[in-house]
Amino acid sequence: MNKAHSNKKELYPEQHEELLGILKTRFEKNLDRHKGIDWATVQAKLEAHPEKLWSLNEMERTGGEPDIIGYDKNTGEYIFYDCSAESPKGRRNVCYDREALDARKEFKPENNAVDMVATMGIELLTEEQYRELQKLGKFDTKTSSWVKTPADIRKLGGALFCDRRYNAVFLYHNGAQSYYASRAFRGLLRV
């Protein structure tokens, strides 16, 4: 995947077609994730929202392997989650948020999860959403992913992350300024 237009959140026509092909192939290979959803309807909705395609491209470019995991009947939106087997490689080695990044005196990571999510135009998964994802397969069996942290925990300097070990999903805590080669974050996009 090449970078999109500079400073614009839209893809070049060839990127647009390439991404739709990738998404359609993944959709067809994983029908159990989105029973009762028709690809043609999804594609039409994506075509009508090029900024959402840009965000999906960012999810794909950073290793998230986005796929549809559901449909919100109340809003009429399809929901894409990062479905890569392990935490997305292009998002690892990041602390939780800007405050944590700024608090580090040395060995600062290049970025943080909260700013990256905002730049990509997606949302950070909550613990509940992470657990829903885990019902669709086995994710993060060797890695971990930051999840949205409640303000009261964050105010005290902590941040939350999840992973899957021993066939169970675990929620843990760390200092928000910590970062690891095996921890990234997973996001979602509503279209």
Secondary structure as the mmCIF struct_conf table of DSSP 4:
data_model
#
loop_
_struct_conf.conf_type_id
_struct_conf.id
_struct_conf.beg_label_comp_id
_struct_conf.beg_label_asym_id
_struct_conf.beg_label_seq_id
_struct_conf.end_label_comp_id
_struct_conf.end_label_asym_id
_struct_conf.end_label_seq_id
BEND BEND1 HIS A 5 HIS A 5
TURN_TY1_P TURN_TY1_P1 SER A 6 ASN A 7
BEND BEND2 LYS A 8 LYS A 9
HELX_RH_AL_P HELX_RH_AL_P1 PRO A 13 LYS A 29
TURN_TY1_P TURN_TY1_P2 ASN A 30 ASN A 30
HELX_RH_3T_P HELX_RH_3T_P1 LEU A 31 ARG A 33
BEND BEND3 HIS A 34 HIS A 34
TURN_TY1_P TURN_TY1_P3 LYS A 35 GLY A 36
HELX_RH_AL_P HELX_RH_AL_P2 TRP A 39 ALA A 48
HELX_RH_AL_P HELX_RH_AL_P3 PRO A 50 ARG A 61
TURN_TY1_P TURN_TY1_P4 THR A 62 GLY A 63
STRN STRN1 PRO A 66 ASP A 72
TURN_TY1_P TURN_TY1_P5 LYS A 73 GLY A 76
STRN STRN2 GLU A 77 ASP A 82
BEND BEND4 ALA A 85 SER A 87
HELX_RH_3T_P HELX_RH_3T_P2 LYS A 89 ARG A 91
BEND BEND5 ASN A 93 ASN A 93
STRN STRN3 CYS A 95 CYS A 95
BEND BEND6 TYR A 96 ASP A 97
HELX_RH_AL_P HELX_RH_AL_P4 ARG A 98 ALA A 103
BEND BEND7 GLU A 106 PHE A 107
BEND BEND8 GLU A 110 GLU A 110
STRN STRN4 ASN A 112 ASN A 112
HELX_RH_AL_P HELX_RH_AL_P5 ALA A 113 MET A 120
TURN_TY1_P TURN_TY1_P6 GLY A 121 GLY A 121
STRN STRN5 GLU A 123 LEU A 124
HELX_LH_PP_P HELX_LH_PP_P1 LEU A 125 THR A 126
HELX_RH_AL_P HELX_RH_AL_P6 GLU A 127 GLN A 134
TURN_TY1_P TURN_TY1_P7 LYS A 135 LEU A 136
BEND BEND9 GLY A 137 GLY A 137
BEND BEND10 THR A 141 LYS A 142
STRN STRN6 SER A 144 VAL A 147
HELX_LH_PP_P HELX_LH_PP_P2 LYS A 148 PRO A 150
HELX_RH_AL_P HELX_RH_AL_P7 ALA A 151 LYS A 155
TURN_TY1_P TURN_TY1_P8 LEU A 156 GLY A 157
STRN STRN7 GLY A 158 ARG A 165
TURN_TY1_P TURN_TY1_P9 TYR A 166 ASN A 167
STRN STRN8 ALA A 168 GLY A 175
TURN_TY1_P TURN_TY1_P10 ALA A 176 GLN A 177
TURN_TY1_P TURN_TY1_P11 ALA A 181 SER A 182
STRN STRN9 ARG A 183 PHE A 185
STRN STRN10 GLY A 187 ARG A 190
#
